[in-house]
Each structure stands twice: as structure tokens, then as C-alpha cells.
Amino acid sequence: MKQKILYLFIAALFLSCKTQPAAKIAEDALWKLAEIGEFEPFADGGVLYLSIDAANSRPILDLLAVGGASVKDAAQILDRTSTITAALYPAGANRRFFAVLQGNYPKTIADLSLKASSDWKKQRSETGADYWRAEKNGLSVAFNERTIAASDADPFLFAAANTVPQGFDEFRQDAVITGWFGDGANAVNAFLAAMETPFEIQADRLFFRVALKDEAYHIVLRVETPSADAARGLSQLFSVARLLGVKEIGEGDLGFFMSTLFSNPPERNGASLTLRLGPMNAARTALFFNIFGVLSFKTSQGARKMTIKKIAELPGVSTGTVDKFVYHRGGVSRGNRS
């Protein structure tokens, strides 16, 4: 008898799914995944995964550019947002980014606002669900009263297969901003290459977090390496760089960045290496991640030159400071390219 009841229940569930519109199924799948867990809607293979406490990190967020949104629009969205999770994907992937915002978003007001803008057009997903698209900004959004999903592609065509790295949940405690680089070696070595450093390191992942304490922000970076020997070697490299490099950097924002990065000796624990930075204000925290982000996503020699150019164009960074830092690496005299 129990077996018969179970069969009837499964049949009823199947029939309800068959009669439910495909668009409704797609929408429910996205919103439910977003509610179950913050990283659930994101596929593996990302370059970067990020989680943000929007309220406590608001001073930093206000200083960072938001692609596809005006300063006014971004501020209005952040006013209603409690948490943000996002993933960035490499070139050639089905999408380059996917973000989920949780908060309070009156759907009627949002619909009217988008309809009033000539930039936004309603699109029909392959799933049958509707979303909004601003083609010139390469941004697509879907939303209900509690969640906004934003991407450069159809937000309903997602692959939920993300695996949170071991140790991350413990590492992220008390963070207002936290996340990890999917390929820690690529992120760190791209950074080292951009700095004209003639060596590479072994790393599985790079964790990061920003904590708010006594009205100041504190950054923690943790490099997860394949072995204790690799962590020991990396610790020695950081120690040497800290002793020899910081005094030669000079002034300016790049000087601030490197002196901040090497402000404290590294802490080694088994196969991991931890750097603790801070305290610093919101502007300095935003600038640190601005520069680190630019450097960490550049890998080729040609891209390195572009990296230096982009850093020099950041607010408050002088070309002279960039030259002084870059060219003293590798035995070239500081401040002299020849």
C-alpha cells in the first residue's frame, strides 16, 4: 500500500511539472537556488568567486565602478541590497560574469524604471522566461522582489555546479568581502609577471577577505599551495621581497600598494601562507583591490605593458611612480630604463 501511495505521489509531481509553464520552472529554479546557498547558481571553472556584505562594505562599493550602471542607478540598487555574490569566467566561456543580489526590490517599480529607459529592452529567454537587456552595456538582468540576477548572457541559462573549496567557510568568518581565485597559481603568477618578477610559484587557490574592525578595514590573503615545501619556498620569497623591495619602491599609490602587501611578515601554516594587511580606510582598500585586480588578470608580456599603462591611469597614480617601481626589478637600475 505504501509503495502504491509513493507511485501516486511521483506521478502527481511529474504531471504538475508537465502542466507548469517552462518559463515558470526556469524562474523558480533560479530563485530557489539563490535562496538555498550564495554560491549555488554559479558553475565551476570561474576565475574569481566573490561574496559581499553590501551594507558593511558600502563605503568600498561606492568607490568601485559598476559596469553597465550609472552611479545613481548603482547607488539606488545598493540602497536595497543586503548581499552580493558573483563569479567571473575566463575568455571563451559561455558567460564572462554572473552576479546575484539579495535584498528588497519592488518589482513594479523596477519594471517601470526599465521601461522608461531606452537602453533596456525586454528579451525572451530560451527557457521562455523574460529578462531585461541593455545591449550597449552588455548587461542582462532578471529579478523578483527579493533577488536580482545579472549577467552578460541570458541569466536563466546557468549551470549550477559550483564546489566551494575546502577551508573557505572557516576562512571567511567575520568578512564583509570575501572570495577566492579559481586558479590561485595563475592569479599570483600573473601578478608577479606584471611586476617583472623573474619567478613563478605553485599555488592551488588564493583566498581573500576584508574584515571591518574598529571602523577600519583589514585584508587577509591566503595562498593554498600543493605542499608544505611549496609554502615554505613561497614564504622565503615573500620575506626576501619584503626586505629588499619595499624600501626601493618610492612614493605614490604603487608604493602604497606594495608597502601594504609586505607590511607584515607572512604566516605559514602547513601548506598555506597568510598575509595580513591593514588597518586602512575604504579608499585605500578599494585602491588596493583595484591595482591587484588589474595585475592579477594579466599574463602575457604584451598584456604586461598594457597593465603598466592602466595602472598609471588609475586616479592618483603617476607614470613616474610606475616606472620607478617596474624598472628596478630584475637588476635594472631604479628610475632608469636603459
N, C-alpha and C positions, 0 to 999 in steps of 0.2 A: 504494500500500500504506500509506504514512504517513497519507494522508488518511483511509483506512478505519479505521486504529487510532484516529485523533483522534475520528472519529464514534462509535466504540465507547466511548471514554473519556467523552465528553459524555453519551452515553445512560446509561452506568452511574452517573455522577454525578447525573443527573436522577432516575433510579429510586431511588437511595439517599435523596435528599431527599424523594421522594414517600412512601417507606415509613417515614421517620423521623417520630415524633410531632411535631405542631405545637408543643407545649409545649417539647420539647427544642430545636427550632430557635430558638424565641424566647429561651430561656435562653442558648444558645450565642452567639447574635448579640449579646446584651448583654454577656456576659463577655468575648468576643473583642474587641469594640470598646473596652471598658475597658482591656484589656491593650495594644491597639495604640497608643493615644495618650490622654493625660489628658483632652483636650477633645473627643475623638471622639464620645461619646454625646450631646453637647448640641447642640440646634438653634440656628440663628441667631435674631436678634430678641430676645435677652436684654437685660435692664437691666444685669446685672453678671455677670462671669465671674471665678472665683476658684480659685487653686491654693495648697495649703498643705502645707508640710513639717511634719507633725504633731509629730515628736519635737523639732525645734529651735524650734518656736513654741509648745510646750506651756504655758509659763507664761502666754502671752497667751490661749490657748484656754481655760484653766481659769477665766479671768475673764469669758468671754463666755457669755451664755445660749444654751442649745441647746434650740430649740423641740421639744416632744413627748418630751423625755427628762429624767429626773431627773438631779441632779448625780452620783449614784452610778452610774447607767447610763451617762451620758456619759463619766465617768472610766474605767469598765471598757472601753468601746469604744475610747477614745483610747489606752489602755494597749496595745492590739493593733493600732493603726493607724500606718502609715508615711506615707501621703499622702492628702489630701482634695482633690477638685475639685468645684466646684459652679457652678450657674448660677441666677440669679433672673430671672423673666419678668414682664412687665407685667400689670396687671389686664386680664382678658378673654382671656388666653392659655389654652391647654389645661391648662397647669400653671403654678404660681407658682414652684416651685423643683425642682431635680433635683440630687442630690449622689451622688458615687461615692467610696467609701472603699476604699483598698487596704491589706491587712495580713494578719493571721493570725487567722481566725475559725473555730474548730472548729464545724462545722455542727450536730453532735449536741447540743452544749452550748447553742448559741443556740436551737435548736428547743425544747429542754426548758424553757429560760428563758421563752420567749414563751408556750409552752403553759401555764406556771404562772401567768401573769398574766391576769386577767380583762379587761384593757384591750385585749389583742391577739386578733384573730380571723383565721383563715386565709381568704383570698379566692382566687377563681379569675379569672385574667386573661382578657380576650377572646382572647388568644393560646393559652389552655389551660394556661399555666404558673401555679403557685401563688405567692402572696406573703402577707405579713402586714400587717394594717391595724389601727391604733388610731384609731377614728373620732373620739373626743372630742379627740384631738390633731391630727387631720387629717394623719396621717403613715402612709405605706405603705413597707414595706421588702422587699427580696428579697436573697438572699445565697447565696454558696457559700463555700468555705474561704478564698478569697483576696480576695473583693470583697463590699462591701455597696452596694446601690443604694437610695437613699431619695428619696421624693418625696411631694407632697401628692396625687398621682394614681397611676394604675397604672404602676409602674416599667418594665413591659415594653412599654408603648405610647410609644415615644420616636422622635424624628426626628433621626437623626444627620446634621447638615448644617452643622456649625459651621466657620467660617473664622477662624483665628487672625489678628489684624491684623498687617500688615507692621510689622516693627521690634520686635514684642513679645518674640520669643525672645532677641534681643540685650539688650533692656532688663531682662529678668528674671534675668539672671545673678547668682548668689550670694544669691538671695532665699529667705527662709523662708516668706513670704507674698507673693503677687503676683496681679495680675489687671488687668482693665480694665472700664470702664463702656462699654456698647454705644453709648450716645448721650452723648458727652462734654459736649456743649453743655447738654443737659437736666440732667445731674448738677451741673455747675458753676453754671449759672444758677439752679437750684433752691436751691443753697446760698447764692448771692448774694441771691436774693429773700428767703429766710428771715432773712437778716441785714439786711433792709430796705435793701439797696444798690440805688440807682436806675439801674442799667445792666445790660446783658447782654453776653455775649461770644460770639464764634464759636469753636466747637471741634468737631473730629471725634470724638476719643476722649480719655479720661482714663486713663492707665496709672498703676499704683501698685505699690510693692514695699516690703517690710520686710526688711532685712538684719541679721544678728546679727554684731557685731564687738566684740571686747574686752568680752564679757559685757553689752553694751548693744545696744538696737535702734535702727536708723536707717531713717527713712521717706523714700522718694523719690516725688514726684508729678510726672508729665509730662503736660502738656496738648498734644495734637496739634491744631494749628489748620489752616485751609484754605490759609494763605499766610504768607509771611514778614512781610507788613504786619500781618496779624492777630496774629501772635505778638509783634510789636513793640508794638502797641497794648496787648495784654494785659500785657506786661512793664511798660509805663508805669503801668498801673492798679495793679498789684501794688506797684510802687515808691512810688506816692503813698500807697496804703493803709498800706504799711509805715512811712512817715514820719509820717503823720497819725493813724493809727488805733490803733497798738499802745499808745502812752502813755496813751490815754484809756480803755482797757478796764477797768482796775481789777484786783482780785484774784479768786480763785475759779477753778473749773475752766474756765469760759468764757474767763477771762483767760489761763489756761494754754494753752487750745486756740488762741486767736488769736495769742498771742505765739510759740507753737511754729510755727504756719503761716507767720508772717512773720519767723522767726528769722534767715533768711539771704536775701540778695538773689536774685531769680530769675536763672536761667541761660538765655539764649536761643541756640538753635542752629537756624538756618533757620526752619522753620515750627513748631518745638516750643519749649515753655517748661518748664523743670525747676525744681522746688523740692526742696531737701534739708533734712530736719528731723532733729533728734536731736543727740547721743545721748539716749536715755530708757529707763526701766525698763519692765517688762512692764505694770504697772498704768497708767502714763501712755500707753503705746502703745494699750492696749485702750480707754482713755477717749477718746483722740483719734479712733479709728475709730468708737466709739460715737456721739460727737457729730456727726462728719462724715456718718455713715450716716443719722442722723435728719434732718439738714438737707438732704442731697442727694436724698432721696426725697420732698420736699415741694415743691409747685409753686404751688398756688392761694393766694389771700390768706387764705381760711378755714383752709387747712392750715397757713399760717404761724403763726397764733395757736396752733394745736394743737402745732406744733413747739416754740414757746417754752415751752409748758406741759410738754411731755415732757422738754425739756432741764432744766427746773427740777426735775423729779422724779428725774433721774439722781443716783446716790449722790454726795454731796459738793458738789452744785451748789445754790447759794442763789438764791431768787427775786430778791433784791436785786441779785445779780450779773447775772442775766439782764436785768432792767430797765435797769440802768446801761449794759449793752452795747447793747441793742436800740434804746433811745430816743435815744441820742446820734447815731445815724445820721440822715442827711437833714436836718441842720440843727437838729434838736430838741435842746434842752439836755440834757446828760448827767445822768441821775438825776431828770429832771423830765418827766412825760408831758404836761403842759399846754402 
